Amino acid sequence: MKKGWLWLLIIIIVIATIISFSMPFIVNKSVKDTVQGGEDSIRQQAEGLTGQSNGESGCTDSDGEDYFTKGVVNYETHEIYDRCLVDQGTVYLIENTCSNGIPDTIKLECPSPTKCLEGVCIDSPENCFDSDGGLDYYVKGKVSAVGYESSTSAGFDHCVGNELSETYCENDLPAVPPKIYTCPNGCENGACI
């Protein structure tokens, strides 16, 4: 009796493995058939969701291909923002657009003399910017720098208990590590009280 259960278990495992390997092919064929057979239907559904078509089915780009404006591509339930990327020492703009109704990406260097800062090509001699002007412990600030993504708490002033982690620029770069300051009356939402 134990050998029967063992064989049954082996057969179930083999069948599950075959199904898991063939599922992507089945899904891809089904999606391909749906798109090829019903493109107008998909476009109509997307227009109903977004309220606008602009020749794109469900994909909208707030800035077109404007490298000097930070844009966002909306597709289904996703928001995809333009951003900067450092790749092998070169800073690139990742400009998100719509192409044939789906999101697409353009990777390029900003035209000289501009540079990429938080998803926008800017013309500035500085490489590092601090929204609160530097070491201001009573104003929450954000440090932005060429080739530096400040989407995490590392780019923002933030509290750790009663201590403030104050981000700032030093020698035209984000200071590492940030300055730790003990707030006399406590710290809240990235600033001393």
Long-range contacts (C-beta under 8 A, 24 or more apart in sequence): 42-101, 43-101, 46-101, 49-76, 50-74, 56-98, 56-100, 56-101, 57-101, 58-101, 59-98, 59-101, 59-102, 59-103, 60-98, 61-96, 61-97, 61-98, 64-97, 65-95, 65-97, 65-106, 67-93, 67-95, 67-108, 67-110, 67-111, 67-120, 67-121, 68-114, 68-120, 68-121, 68-122, 69-120, 70-118, 70-119, 70-120, 71-95, 71-96, 71-119, 72-96, 73-97, 73-98, 73-103, 75-102, 75-103, 78-103, 81-119, 82-119, 82-120, 83-118, 83-119, 83-149, 84-116, 84-117, 84-118, 84-119, 84-146, 84-147, 84-149, 86-147, 91-115, 91-116, 91-146, 91-147, 92-116, 93-119, 93-120, 93-121, 94-119, 115-146, 116-146, 116-147, 117-144, 117-145, 117-146, 118-144, 118-149, 118-150, 126-172, 127-172, 127-173, 128-169, 128-172, 128-173, 128-174, 129-169, 130-167, 130-168, 130-169, 132-157, 134-168, 134-169, 135-166, 135-168, 135-179, 136-166, 137-164, 137-166, 137-181, 137-183, 137-191, 137-192, 138-191, 138-192, 139-191, 140-189, 140-190, 140-191, 141-166, 141-167, 141-168, 141-190, 142-167, 143-167, 143-168, 143-169, 143-174, 145-169, 145-173, 145-174, 148-174, 150-174, 154-178, 156-190, 157-190, 157-191, 158-190, 159-183, 159-187, 159-188, 159-189, 159-190, 160-187, 161-187, 162-186, 162-187, 163-187, 164-190, 164-191, 164-192
